[in-house]
Amino acid sequence: MTRPEIFITREIPQAGLQIINRHFKVEMWPEYAPPPKNILLERLAGVEAMVTLLSDKIDAEVMQAAPRLKIIAQLAVGYDNIDIKEATRRGICVTNTPDVLTDASADFAFALLMAVARRVVEADRYVREGSWQVAWHPSMLPGRDISGATLGIIGAGRIGQAVAMRGRGFNMPILYCSGSPKPEFEKKCGAEYTDLETLLRKSDFVSLHVPLTDKTRQLLNTERLALMKPTAYLINNSRGPVVDENALYEALKTGRLAGAALDVFAVEPTPATNPLLELNNVVVAPHISSASLATREKMAEMVAENLKAFFAGQKPPHLLNPEAFKNK
């Protein structure tokens, strides 16, 4: 029996790749950076499946170049890089890898929060650059208390709720705003449902956990950032365009906001000339919130299971557009 042809846009963890190799005829882009679009279009000509990452823009032009394409298996929970409507129109199923990265992403959000509040990155640089000349001084790099501070969660999905639970471990009162109240979540960690403006005014730490949509793009703009306390911190490991970076820079530079910790940016990779990188009150990371070894291995396995199910005639377990599968 002929194995379906598949193109993988980057090397993925072995746990999933080994499964895929057993069931598919695999071509995998060998370089660290994504394939240029002209090469991507060329390689897709005869494939029935492809594995994608967030940095791969899969639009109508890409799908047009792959007339035999039946499924796009994304190694990520987010999928704003894929034109889902176009895929559905063409009868192409799209899958992702949700849930498995909840704890890893929540851990990292809280790591960012702690790092910016207690000035961990500044302190590391202070020691490495030879600035530590006095053993101890009461004014040396003082940070902000985390225990007892109010944590505001924007977007109380799985990751947002997991971050809130970590905050409860630090005795932080929890505010949240979401599409609707979540009574079970409130009962679990004592969270209080409120509107966005109230959350911004009252929170000492604001953590973003919303998908990128037309409604959330630049959700935190100049006007909303101005509502935050000047002693407050912004944490973002959701999507970069949720925050107006120019407005954030001005707020941080002028002291209208105490600090920010960012794992995501409006453009990724963010250029070294991004003015946010000049500020000492900003902690940054290169979009690695889910980058624990176990999580990445599991994500790759989920990609493989989505593909196996589809080609066995079964509905993939993490299908984003079921209407495309119904029409098979």
Long-range contacts (C-beta under 8 A, 24 or more apart in sequence): 4-48, 4-49, 4-311, 5-46, 5-47, 5-48, 5-49, 6-47, 6-48, 6-49, 6-50, 6-51, 6-307, 7-43, 7-44, 7-47, 7-49, 7-50, 7-51, 8-50, 8-51, 9-34, 9-35, 9-40, 9-50, 9-51, 9-52, 9-53, 9-56, 10-34, 10-53, 12-51, 12-75, 12-300, 12-303, 13-296, 13-297, 13-299, 13-300, 14-297, 14-300, 15-297, 15-298, 15-300, 15-301, 16-75, 16-297, 16-299, 16-300, 16-301, 16-302, 16-303, 16-304, 17-300, 17-304, 19-301, 19-304, 19-305, 19-308, 20-51, 20-303, 20-304, 20-307, 23-304, 23-307, 23-308, 23-311, 24-49, 24-307, 37-61, 37-62, 40-65, 41-65, 44-69, 49-73, 49-307, 49-310, 49-311, 51-75, 51-303, 51-307, 52-81, 52-82, 54-78, 54-80, 54-81, 54-287, 55-81, 55-268, 56-81, 57-81, 58-82, 58-83, 58-87, 59-83, 59-86, 60-86, 63-87, 63-90, 63-92, 70-310, 71-95, 71-306, 71-307, 71-310, 71-316, 73-303, 73-306, 73-307, 73-316, 74-303, 75-299, 75-300, 75-303, 76-299, 77-101, 77-290, 78-211, 78-212, 78-239, 79-320, 80-211, 80-212, 80-213, 80-239, 84-320, 84-321, 87-321, 87-324, 88-321, 88-323, 88-324, 91-324, 91-327, 91-328, 92-324, 93-310, 93-316, 93-319, 93-321, 93-324, 93-325, 94-319, 94-320, 94-321, 94-324, 95-303, 95-306, 95-307, 95-310, 95-316, 95-317, 95-318, 95-319, 95-320, 96-318, 96-320, 97-298, 97-299, 97-302, 97-303, 97-306, 97-318, 98-158, 98-318, 99-158, 100-295, 100-298, 100-299, 100-302, 101-159, 101-289, 101-290, 101-295, 101-299, 102-158, 102-159, 102-162, 103-162, 103-295, 104-289, 104-290, 104-291, 104-292, 104-294, 104-295, 105-159, 105-162, 105-237, 105-289, 105-290, 106-159, 106-162, 106-163, 106-165, 106-166, 107-166, 107-292, 108-237, 108-263, 108-285, 108-288, 108-289, 108-290, 108-291, 109-159, 109-163, 109-207, 109-209, 109-235, 109-237, 109-263, 109-289, 110-163, 110-166, 110-167, 112-235, 112-237, 112-261, 112-262, 112-263, 112-283, 112-285, 113-146, 113-205, 113-207, 113-233, 113-235, 113-261, 114-146, 115-261, 115-283, 116-233, 116-235, 116-259, 116-260, 116-261, 116-281, 116-282, 116-283, 117-143, 117-144, 117-145, 117-146, 117-205, 117-233, 117-259, 118-143, 118-144, 118-146, 119-143, 120-283, 121-283, 122-280, 144-204, 144-231, 144-233, 144-258, 146-170, 146-172, 146-205, 147-171, 147-172, 148-172, 148-173, 149-204, 149-205, 150-174, 150-175, 150-202, 150-203, 150-204, 150-205, 151-175, 151-203, 151-204, 151-205, 151-207, 152-176, 152-177, 152-199, 152-200, 152-202, 152-203, 152-205, 152-206, 152-207, 153-177, 153-191, 153-207, 153-209, 154-196, 154-199, 154-206, 154-207, 154-208, 154-209, 154-210, 154-219, 155-208, 155-209, 155-210, 155-211, 155-238, 156-182, 156-185, 156-191, 156-209, 157-209, 159-209, 159-238, 160-207, 160-209, 161-185, 161-188, 161-189, 163-207, 163-209, 164-189, 164-191, 165-189, 167-205, 172-205, 175-199, 175-202, 175-203, 196-224, 197-224, 197-227, 200-224, 200-225, 200-227, 200-228, 201-227, 201-228, 201-229, 203-228, 203-229, 203-232, 204-229, 204-231, 204-232, 204-233, 205-232, 205-233, 205-235, 206-232, 206-233, 206-234, 206-235, 207-235, 207-236, 208-234, 208-235, 208-236, 208-237, 208-238, 208-242, 208-243, 209-237, 209-238, 210-238, 210-239, 210-242, 211-238, 211-239, 212-238, 212-239, 212-241, 212-242, 216-242, 217-241, 217-242, 218-242, 218-243, 218-244, 219-243, 220-244, 220-247, 220-248, 221-247, 222-247, 222-250, 222-251, 225-251, 225-256, 225-257, 226-251, 226-256, 228-256, 228-257, 229-258, 230-255, 230-256, 230-257, 230-258, 231-258, 232-257, 232-258, 233-257, 233-258, 233-259, 233-260, 233-261, 234-259, 234-260, 234-261, 235-260, 235-261, 236-260, 236-261, 236-262, 236-263, 236-264, 237-262, 237-263, 237-264, 237-285, 237-289, 238-264, 239-264, 240-264, 240-265, 240-266, 240-267, 240-268, 240-270, 241-266, 245-274, 245-276, 248-276, 249-275, 249-276, 249-279, 252-276, 252-279, 252-281, 252-282, 253-279, 259-283, 263-287, 263-288, 263-289
